[in-house]
Amino acid sequence: MHTRFFSALFVSVPLSTMAFSAEEEFTIFTLEANLIAEIKGLQADDNPDQIINSYYDLLDKDAMVRLNLHRAQLISLTPRYEIAYKAADSPELSELMDKISFHWGVIQSMHAQQFVRSVQKLLSDAYDQKLLDVSRVSQ
């Protein structure tokens, strides 16, 4: 019973709420002139990998490689997190949450530097769906 509750809880909490800072953000204004905008024809309900790859393909090689590295690390941590949760291994859970928060924070930061807000939201939702899919496969 705890396993199902956790899986639902872990997946239902978007990554965007998992990585938090000690300070609240205060934005005076946002310039989006040089940021990548939405790709026409790409829908929020498309395959999460297709959405992520489509936008990452628009980046320079270094940014794409860096994002894909953090993406792979984030996805690889999900099954380990679930195993640690099932084993009630608090130290392992804490360590994994630190790693998850780090990788997700880097990804979010890079998204903010490269994409307009609507694309950032679309990518965040795609990541949430991708991690939900990974969670389902590992059960």
Protein Blocks (a to p, Z undefined) as FASTA:
>chain_A
ZZmmmmmmmmmmcfklmpccfbdcddfbdcfklpccddehiafklcfklmmmmmmmmpcf
klmmmmmmmmmmmmmmmmmmmmmmmnopaklmmmmmmmmmmmmmmmmmmmmmmpcfklmm
mmmmmmmmmmmmmmmmmZZ
